[in-house]
């Protein structure tokens, strides 16, 4: 029952967050922050995108008194939108990897662009750009906090972040499988692939590859 109550509290706290996944609260995503609040490990005033209204919502759910937004985590501000200067973009893909909602598209060494409705203004793409070609523009006029962000936008951001996580896990699993198959092929044709000719040296090499394969298979089984 205790576990169910905590799970329900986490879900309600998470639903009160704007789902920008910006990490400014000090946690890797909105759900992690909600969990930390439920467990008494984080304050209710650490989400700048939610602003004062967000703090009030979290306070009501957590049955705590409202308090001012903690300036150590940032200030309440307008909702922003990332814009890429396509003339300066070098196609490094670092911003694509950093975006929590897959709002940036483009190929390696090709121009990138932002899909505006999917951008949460999280700012995570800014510090990773090596040529400083990403800027933030005001997307909500004078509206700040939850006044600048709708429940529908938050739900879309949550869904896209969940898909982003699933895609990353799938890509990692596929990469690990390719590496595993490559190692197995190298093991099966060790003498052909290796410059080593000494049988003892080949046996040592074989033992190293076999141990690496065993570790990789153990990780796959654990997953």
PASEBA-1860 file (N, C-alpha, C; in nm, 3 decimals):
! residues 223
1> XXXXXXXX> 0.083/-0.121/0.000/0.000/0.000/0.000/0.087/0.127/0.000 ~ 0.197/0.125/0.080/0.285/0.240/0.087/0.347/0.268/-0.049 ~ 0.391/0.161/-0.115/0.451/0.176/-0.247/0.352/0.232/-0.347 ~ 0.227/0.186/-0.340/0.123/0.235/-0.431/0.093/0.383/-0.406 ~ 0.092/0.421/-0.278/0.066/0.560/-0.243/0.176/0.651/-0.296 ~ 0.301/0.605/-0.282/0.414/0.685/-0.332/0.410/0.693/-0.484 ~ 0.377/0.584/-0.549/0.368/0.583/-0.695/0.261/0.679/-0.744 ~ 0.149/0.683/-0.675/0.041/0.774/-0.711/0.083/0.919/-0.690
9> XXXXXXXX> 0.155/0.945/-0.581/0.203/1.080/-0.553/0.302/1.125/-0.660 ~ 0.393/1.036/-0.698/0.491/1.068/-0.803/0.419/1.103/-0.933 ~ 0.318/1.024/-0.968/0.244/1.047/-1.092/0.174/1.182/-1.090 ~ 0.116/1.219/-0.975/0.045/1.346/-0.967/0.142/1.464/-0.970 ~ 0.257/1.449/-0.905/0.359/1.553/-0.909/0.414/1.569/-1.051 ~ 0.439/1.458/-1.116/0.491/1.461/-1.253/0.392/1.530/-1.346 ~ 0.264/1.504/-1.326/0.161/1.565/-1.411/0.153/1.716/-1.391 ~ 0.203/1.766/-1.277/0.199/1.909/-1.249/0.324/1.981/-1.302
17> XXXXXXXX> 0.416/1.907/-1.360/0.538/1.966/-1.414/0.522/1.992/-1.564 ~ 0.589/2.093/-1.619/0.569/2.129/-1.760/0.633/2.035/-1.861 ~ 0.712/1.939/-1.814/0.769/1.836/-1.902/0.868/1.891/-2.005 ~ 0.934/2.001/-1.971/1.037/2.053/-2.062/1.162/1.966/-2.062 ~ 1.180/1.884/-1.957/1.295/1.794/-1.944/1.426/1.873/-1.950 ~ 1.426/1.993/-1.891/1.540/2.084/-1.904/1.654/2.056/-1.808 ~ 1.629/1.979/-1.703/1.727/1.940/-1.600/1.765/2.055/-1.506 ~ 1.703/2.171/-1.519/1.739/2.284/-1.433/1.703/2.258/-1.287
25> XXXXXXXX> 1.614/2.165/-1.263/1.577/2.129/-1.126/1.689/2.054/-1.055 ~ 1.788/2.008/-1.133/1.897/1.930/-1.075/1.882/1.781/-1.096 ~ 1.776/1.741/-1.167/1.750/1.600/-1.194/1.745/1.576/-1.346 ~ 1.767/1.452/-1.390/1.778/1.426/-1.534/1.651/1.445/-1.614 ~ 1.535/1.443/-1.549/1.410/1.467/-1.620/1.301/1.499/-1.519 ~ 1.184/1.534/-1.570/1.073/1.575/-1.483/1.028/1.463/-1.390 ~ 1.023/1.341/-1.440/0.979/1.229/-1.357/1.075/1.206/-1.242 ~ 1.205/1.216/-1.267/1.304/1.199/-1.160/1.288/1.306/-1.053
33> XXXXXXXX> 1.258/1.428/-1.096/1.236/1.536/-1.000/1.110/1.509/-0.918 ~ 1.004/1.465/-0.983/0.880/1.432/-0.911/0.906/1.322/-0.808 ~ 0.984/1.224/-0.846/1.015/1.115/-0.753/1.095/1.166/-0.634 ~ 1.188/1.258/-0.660/1.270/1.314/-0.552/1.184/1.395/-0.456 ~ 1.086/1.469/-0.507/0.996/1.544/-0.419/0.916/1.448/-0.331 ~ 0.864/1.343/-0.394/0.782/1.246/-0.320/0.862/1.178/-0.208 ~ 0.991/1.162/-0.232/1.076/1.095/-0.134/1.143/1.192/-0.037 ~ 1.105/1.319/-0.046/1.159/1.419/0.046/1.302/1.458/0.017
41> XXXXXXXX> 1.350/1.432/-0.104/1.489/1.460/-0.138/1.505/1.590/-0.217 ~ 1.398/1.653/-0.257/1.404/1.777/-0.333/1.291/1.869/-0.292 ~ 1.314/1.999/-0.308/1.212/2.096/-0.274/1.111/2.112/-0.387 ~ 0.999/2.173/-0.357/0.894/2.192/-0.455/0.918/2.316/-0.542 ~ 1.027/2.387/-0.515/1.051/2.517/-0.580/1.176/2.516/-0.668 ~ 1.198/2.407/-0.740/1.320/2.394/-0.819/1.293/2.388/-0.969 ~ 1.173/2.424/-1.015/1.138/2.415/-1.156/1.110/2.553/-1.215 ~ 1.211/2.619/-1.274/1.190/2.751/-1.334/1.083/2.754/-1.444
49> XXXXXXXX> 1.076/2.654/-1.534/0.973/2.661/-1.638/0.830/2.662/-1.581 ~ 0.808/2.599/-1.468/0.676/2.600/-1.407/0.646/2.730/-1.336 ~ 0.751/2.798/-1.292/0.736/2.927/-1.226/0.659/2.920/-1.094 ~ 0.609/3.033/-1.052/0.538/3.042/-0.924/0.412/2.957/-0.924 ~ 0.341/2.954/-1.037/0.221/2.871/-1.046/0.258/2.723/-1.032 ~ 0.368/2.684/-1.091/0.413/2.546/-1.079/0.444/2.509/-0.936 ~ 0.507/2.601/-0.863/0.538/2.577/-0.721/0.409/2.559/-0.643 ~ 0.309/2.643/-0.671/0.181/2.632/-0.601/0.115/2.496/-0.629
57> XXXXXXXX> 0.121/2.453/-0.753/0.062/2.323/-0.787/0.131/2.209/-0.714 ~ 0.264/2.213/-0.713/0.340/2.108/-0.645/0.315/2.112/-0.495 ~ 0.306/2.232/-0.439/0.281/2.246/-0.295/0.148/2.184/-0.255 ~ 0.045/2.209/-0.336/-0.088/2.154/-0.306/-0.086/2.002/-0.310 ~ -0.016/1.946/-0.408/-0.011/1.799/-0.422/0.071/1.737/-0.311 ~ 0.185/1.800/-0.277/0.275/1.745/-0.176/0.232/1.783/-0.034 ~ 0.122/1.861/-0.022/0.072/1.906/0.109/0.181/1.981/0.185 ~ 0.241/2.078/0.115/0.345/2.162/0.174/0.309/2.309/0.149
65> XXXXXXXX> 0.360/2.398/0.230/0.335/2.541/0.204/0.412/2.586/0.080 ~ 0.351/2.674/0.002/0.419/2.727/-0.116/0.534/2.816/-0.072 ~ 0.634/2.827/-0.157/0.750/2.910/-0.128/0.801/2.972/-0.257 ~ 0.884/3.074/-0.250/0.937/3.135/-0.372/1.025/3.036/-0.450 ~ 1.031/3.055/-0.580/1.117/2.974/-0.665/1.262/2.991/-0.620 ~ 1.334/2.881/-0.609/1.474/2.885/-0.566/1.559/2.944/-0.679 ~ 1.619/3.062/-0.659/1.697/3.125/-0.766/1.821/3.045/-0.806 ~ 1.862/2.952/-0.723/1.978/2.870/-0.758/1.950/2.784/-0.881
73> XXXXXXXX> 1.821/2.762/-0.911/1.784/2.680/-1.026/1.740/2.764/-1.146 ~ 1.736/2.896/-1.130/1.698/2.982/-1.240/1.577/3.068/-1.206 ~ 1.538/3.152/-1.299/1.427/3.242/-1.279/1.310/3.205/-1.370 ~ 1.189/3.236/-1.325/1.072/3.219/-1.411/1.086/3.312/-1.532 ~ 1.056/3.262/-1.650/1.073/3.344/-1.770/0.972/3.304/-1.877 ~ 0.980/3.371/-1.990/0.893/3.338/-2.102/0.933/3.202/-2.158 ~ 0.841/3.140/-2.232/0.873/3.015/-2.302/0.959/3.051/-2.423 ~ 1.065/2.976/-2.443/1.155/3.006/-2.553/1.155/2.896/-2.659
81> XXXXXXXX> 1.205/2.931/-2.774/1.214/2.839/-2.886/1.356/2.845/-2.942 ~ 1.416/2.730/-2.964/1.551/2.725/-3.021/1.544/2.747/-3.172 ~ 1.635/2.830/-3.221/1.646/2.858/-3.364/1.790/2.834/-3.408 ~ 1.808/2.758/-3.516/1.942/2.729/-3.566/1.974/2.820/-3.684 ~ 2.089/2.886/-3.678/2.136/2.965/-3.791/2.194/2.866/-3.892 ~ 2.115/2.833/-3.991/2.150/2.725/-4.083/2.273/2.758/-4.168 ~ 2.306/2.886/-4.181/2.426/2.924/-4.257/2.553/2.887/-4.182 ~ 2.543/2.880/-4.049/2.661/2.849/-3.968/2.665/2.704/-3.922
89> XXXXXXXX> 2.554/2.634/-3.932/2.548/2.494/-3.885/2.646/2.407/-3.964 ~ 2.725/2.327/-3.893/2.823/2.239/-3.957/2.777/2.093/-3.961 ~ 2.656/2.067/-3.911/2.602/1.931/-3.917/2.672/1.832/-3.826 ~ 2.712/1.878/-3.705/2.787/1.788/-3.614/2.696/1.688/-3.543 ~ 2.566/1.711/-3.541/2.462/1.627/-3.478/2.462/1.630/-3.325 ~ 2.548/1.711/-3.264/2.552/1.715/-3.117/2.422/1.768/-3.057 ~ 2.360/1.865/-3.125/2.234/1.918/-3.074/2.123/1.816/-3.087 ~ 2.128/1.735/-3.192/2.027/1.630/-3.211/2.033/1.530/-3.096
97> XXXXXXXX> 2.156/1.495/-3.058/2.174/1.400/-2.948/2.130/1.459/-2.815 ~ 2.145/1.590/-2.800/2.112/1.654/-2.672/1.964/1.680/-2.654 ~ 1.889/1.689/-2.764/1.748/1.726/-2.757/1.664/1.615/-2.695 ~ 1.592/1.643/-2.585/1.516/1.537/-2.517/1.384/1.500/-2.584 ~ 1.341/1.580/-2.682/1.213/1.551/-2.747/1.229/1.527/-2.897 ~ 1.351/1.505/-2.943/1.377/1.481/-3.087/1.316/1.592/-3.172 ~ 1.334/1.717/-3.127/1.278/1.831/-3.199/1.374/1.887/-3.304 ~ 1.495/1.830/-3.312/1.594/1.877/-3.410/1.619/1.766/-3.510
105> XXXXXXXX> 1.616/1.799/-3.636/1.639/1.699/-3.741/1.752/1.745/-3.832 ~ 1.818/1.648/-3.894/1.929/1.677/-3.984/2.024/1.559/-3.986 ~ 2.109/1.552/-4.087/2.202/1.443/-4.099/2.344/1.486/-4.069 ~ 2.434/1.390/-4.056/2.574/1.419/-4.030/2.633/1.504/-4.143 ~ 2.693/1.616/-4.104/2.754/1.712/-4.197/2.651/1.777/-4.289 ~ 2.527/1.773/-4.246/2.421/1.841/-4.321/2.347/1.937/-4.228 ~ 2.286/2.036/-4.286/2.217/2.139/-4.209/2.109/2.080/-4.117 ~ 2.102/2.132/-3.994/1.999/2.092/-3.899/1.893/2.200/-3.889
113> XXXXXXXX> 1.775/2.160/-3.846/1.668/2.257/-3.823/1.581/2.211/-3.707 ~ 1.510/2.305/-3.646/1.425/2.277/-3.530/1.279/2.264/-3.574 ~ 1.214/2.157/-3.531/1.070/2.143/-3.553/1.001/2.220/-3.440 ~ 0.954/2.337/-3.471/0.911/2.432/-3.368/0.807/2.378/-3.269 ~ 0.701/2.308/-3.314/0.600/2.263/-3.217/0.655/2.163/-3.114 ~ 0.767/2.099/-3.145/0.821/1.997/-3.054/0.928/2.052/-2.960 ~ 0.974/2.174/-2.983/1.079/2.232/-2.899/1.019/2.278/-2.766 ~ 1.081/2.240/-2.655/1.033/2.280/-2.523/1.111/2.397/-2.466
121> XXXXXXXX> 1.210/2.447/-2.540/1.292/2.555/-2.488/1.381/2.512/-2.373 ~ 1.420/2.386/-2.371/1.498/2.331/-2.259/1.639/2.388/-2.252 ~ 1.690/2.438/-2.363/1.824/2.499/-2.373/1.937/2.397/-2.374 ~ 1.908/2.269/-2.374/2.014/2.170/-2.368/2.099/2.165/-2.496 ~ 2.046/2.216/-2.605/2.122/2.217/-2.730/2.225/2.329/-2.734 ~ 2.205/2.433/-2.654/2.290/2.552/-2.660/2.436/2.522/-2.625 ~ 2.465/2.462/-2.508/2.605/2.445/-2.469/2.682/2.343/-2.553 ~ 2.613/2.252/-2.621/2.686/2.149/-2.696/2.723/2.194/-2.837
129> XXXXXXXX> 2.667/2.305/-2.884/2.695/2.350/-3.021/2.836/2.408/-3.029 ~ 2.924/2.351/-3.110/3.063/2.398/-3.115/3.082/2.528/-3.192 ~ 2.982/2.569/-3.269/2.996/2.693/-3.348/2.898/2.800/-3.304 ~ 2.830/2.778/-3.193/2.740/2.877/-3.134/2.638/2.929/-3.235 ~ 2.575/2.836/-3.307/2.480/2.878/-3.410/2.334/2.860/-3.367 ~ 2.311/2.836/-3.237/2.174/2.818/-3.187/2.139/2.933/-3.095 ~ 2.025/2.994/-3.117/1.979/3.104/-3.033/1.839/3.071/-2.981 ~ 1.799/3.140/-2.875/1.666/3.123/-2.819/1.585/3.249/-2.846
137> XXXXXXXX> 1.461/3.231/-2.890/1.373/3.344/-2.915/1.248/3.331/-2.828 ~ 1.187/3.441/-2.797/1.066/3.446/-2.716/0.950/3.383/-2.795 ~ 0.886/3.283/-2.735/0.774/3.216/-2.803/0.641/3.237/-2.732 ~ 0.640/3.319/-2.625/0.515/3.335/-2.550/0.483/3.480/-2.514 ~ 0.548/3.575/-2.579/0.519/3.715/-2.549/0.554/3.751/-2.407 ~ 0.456/3.802/-2.331/0.479/3.841/-2.192/0.441/3.730/-2.094 ~ 0.388/3.621/-2.146/0.345/3.511/-2.059/0.466/3.432/-2.009 ~ 0.464/3.396/-1.880/0.573/3.320/-1.820/0.519/3.198/-1.746
145> XXXXXXXX> 0.608/3.107/-1.710/0.568/2.989/-1.633/0.457/2.911/-1.702 ~ 0.361/2.864/-1.621/0.252/2.785/-1.676/0.159/2.869/-1.764 ~ 0.164/3.000/-1.751/0.084/3.086/-1.839/0.134/3.080/-1.983 ~ 0.261/3.040/-1.998/0.321/3.032/-2.131/0.321/2.891/-2.187 ~ 0.262/2.798/-2.113/0.275/2.657/-2.147/0.144/2.587/-2.117 ~ 0.086/2.517/-2.213/-0.043/2.453/-2.192/-0.029/2.307/-2.151 ~ -0.133/2.251/-2.088/-0.131/2.108/-2.054/-0.111/2.020/-2.178 ~ -0.167/2.064/-2.291/-0.152/1.986/-2.415/-0.007/1.984/-2.461
153> XXXXXXXX> 0.061/2.098/-2.449/0.202/2.103/-2.485/0.286/2.016/-2.391 ~ 0.251/2.018/-2.263/0.324/1.937/-2.166/0.306/1.788/-2.195 ~ 0.185/1.749/-2.228/0.160/1.607/-2.257/0.234/1.565/-2.384 ~ 0.236/1.652/-2.484/0.310/1.620/-2.607/0.459/1.606/-2.576 ~ 0.512/1.696/-2.494/0.654/1.689/-2.457/0.684/1.560/-2.382 ~ 0.594/1.521/-2.292/0.614/1.396/-2.217/0.617/1.276/-2.312 ~ 0.523/1.273/-2.405/0.515/1.161/-2.499/0.639/1.153/-2.587 ~ 0.685/1.269/-2.632/0.803/1.271/-2.719/0.929/1.232/-2.641
161> XXXXXXXX> 0.936/1.273/-2.515/1.051/1.235/-2.433/1.052/1.085/-2.408 ~ 0.935/1.028/-2.382/0.928/0.883/-2.362/0.970/0.808/-2.489 ~ 0.925/0.858/-2.605/0.966/0.796/-2.731/1.117/0.812/-2.751 ~ 1.170/0.928/-2.716/1.314/0.953/-2.727/1.393/0.852/-2.645 ~ 1.348/0.825/-2.523/1.415/0.728/-2.437/1.407/0.587/-2.498 ~ 1.290/0.551/-2.548/1.274/0.418/-2.608/1.364/0.403/-2.730 ~ 1.374/0.510/-2.811/1.459/0.505/-2.930/1.605/0.489/-2.890 ~ 1.648/0.561/-2.788/1.786/0.551/-2.742/1.817/0.409/-2.694
169> XXXXXXXX> 1.725/0.349/-2.620/1.746/0.214/-2.571/1.751/0.115/-2.686 ~ 1.664/0.134/-2.785/1.664/0.047/-2.902/1.793/0.061/-2.981 ~ 1.838/0.184/-3.002/1.960/0.209/-3.076/2.081/0.148/-3.004 ~ 2.083/0.160/-2.872/2.193/0.102/-2.794/2.193/-0.050/-2.806 ~ 2.074/-0.111/-2.796/2.064/-0.256/-2.806/2.109/-0.304/-2.944 ~ 2.070/-0.232/-3.048/2.109/-0.270/-3.184/2.260/-0.255/-3.202 ~ 2.317/-0.148/-3.146/2.462/-0.128/-3.155/2.537/-0.240/-3.084 ~ 2.489/-0.275/-2.964/2.555/-0.382/-2.888/2.544/-0.516/-2.961
177> XXXXXXXX> 2.430/-0.540/-3.027/2.413/-0.663/-3.102/2.509/-0.669/-3.220 ~ 2.526/-0.556/-3.289/2.621/-0.551/-3.401/2.764/-0.577/-3.353 ~ 2.799/-0.518/-3.239/2.933/-0.539/-3.185/2.954/-0.684/-3.143 ~ 2.849/-0.744/-3.089/2.856/-0.884/-3.048/2.877/-0.976/-3.167 ~ 2.803/-0.952/-3.274/2.817/-1.033/-3.395/2.956/-1.015/-3.457 ~ 3.006/-0.893/-3.452/3.140/-0.866/-3.507/3.246/-0.942/-3.426 ~ 3.231/-0.941/-3.293/3.327/-1.011/-3.208/3.319/-1.162/-3.229 ~ 3.197/-1.214/-3.245/3.182/-1.357/-3.270/3.247/-1.398/-3.402
185> XXXXXXXX> 3.230/-1.314/-3.504/3.291/-1.343/-3.633/3.443/-1.340/-3.623 ~ 3.495/-1.243/-3.547/3.640/-1.234/-3.530/3.693/-1.356/-3.456 ~ 3.616/-1.404/-3.359/3.658/-1.521/-3.283/3.660/-1.645/-3.372 ~ 3.557/-1.659/-3.454/3.546/-1.777/-3.540/3.653/-1.777/-3.651 ~ 3.703/-1.660/-3.687/3.804/-1.650/-3.793/3.928/-1.577/-3.741 ~ 3.965/-1.610/-3.617/4.073/-1.539/-3.551/4.204/-1.545/-3.630 ~ 4.241/-1.662/-3.674/4.368/-1.678/-3.745/4.370/-1.597/-3.874 ~ 4.256/-1.584/-3.939/4.249/-1.509/-4.065/4.257/-1.358/-4.040
193> XXXXXXXX> 4.191/-1.313/-3.932/4.184/-1.169/-3.906/4.306/-1.116/-3.833 ~ 4.379/-1.201/-3.766/4.490/-1.156/-3.683/4.624/-1.165/-3.756 ~ 4.715/-1.074/-3.720/4.852/-1.080/-3.773/4.938/-1.175/-3.691 ~ 4.882/-1.222/-3.581/4.956/-1.315/-3.496/4.963/-1.453/-3.562 ~ 5.076/-1.516/-3.546/5.095/-1.652/-3.602/5.132/-1.752/-3.494 ~ 5.182/-1.702/-3.382/5.221/-1.792/-3.273/5.096/-1.852/-3.210 ~ 5.084/-1.984/-3.202/4.964/-2.048/-3.145/4.933/-2.001/-3.003 ~ 5.036/-1.983/-2.920/5.014/-1.940/-2.782/4.956/-1.798/-2.779
201> XXXXXXXX> 5.008/-1.712/-2.867/4.957/-1.575/-2.873/4.813/-1.573/-2.923 ~ 4.783/-1.658/-3.019/4.647/-1.667/-3.069/4.552/-1.717/-2.960 ~ 4.599/-1.811/-2.879/4.515/-1.862/-2.770/4.486/-1.752/-2.668 ~ 4.587/-1.670/-2.639/4.566/-1.559/-2.545/4.465/-1.460/-2.601 ~ 4.480/-1.430/-2.730/4.387/-1.340/-2.796/4.246/-1.396/-2.794 ~ 4.236/-1.527/-2.819/4.106/-1.594/-2.819/4.041/-1.585/-2.680 ~ 4.121/-1.602/-2.576/4.070/-1.595/-2.439/4.016/-1.456/-2.407 ~ 4.086/-1.354/-2.455/4.043/-1.216/-2.432/3.908/-1.191/-2.499
209> XXXXXXXX> 3.895/-1.235/-2.625/3.770/-1.213/-2.698/3.657/-1.293/-2.635 ~ 3.685/-1.416/-2.595/3.582/-1.499/-2.532/3.533/-1.435/-2.402 ~ 3.625/-1.377/-2.325/3.587/-1.311/-2.200/3.501/-1.188/-2.229 ~ 3.538/-1.112/-2.332/3.460/-0.994/-2.369/3.320/-1.034/-2.416 ~ 3.311/-1.142/-2.493/3.181/-1.192/-2.538/3.095/-1.236/-2.421 ~ 3.157/-1.302/-2.325/3.082/-1.348/-2.207/3.025/-1.230/-2.130 ~ 3.105/-1.122/-2.117/3.057/-1.004/-2.046/2.942/-0.938/-2.122 ~ 2.956/-0.930/-2.254/2.852/-0.869/-2.334/2.722/-0.948/-2.327
217> XXXXXXX> 2.730/-1.080/-2.333/2.610/-1.163/-2.323/2.546/-1.152/-2.185 ~ 2.631/-1.138/-2.082/2.577/-1.123/-1.947/2.500/-0.991/-1.935 ~ 2.554/-0.884/-1.998/2.483/-0.756/-1.994/2.349/-0.765/-2.067 ~ 2.348/-0.835/-2.180/2.224/-0.852/-2.255/2.123/-0.929/-2.174 ~ 2.168/-1.033/-2.105/2.076/-1.113/-2.023/2.021/-1.030/-1.908 ~ 2.106/-0.944/-1.851/2.060/-0.859/-1.742/1.957/-0.759/-1.788 ~ 1.974/-0.708/-1.912/1.877/-0.612/-1.965/1.746/-0.678/-1.992
END
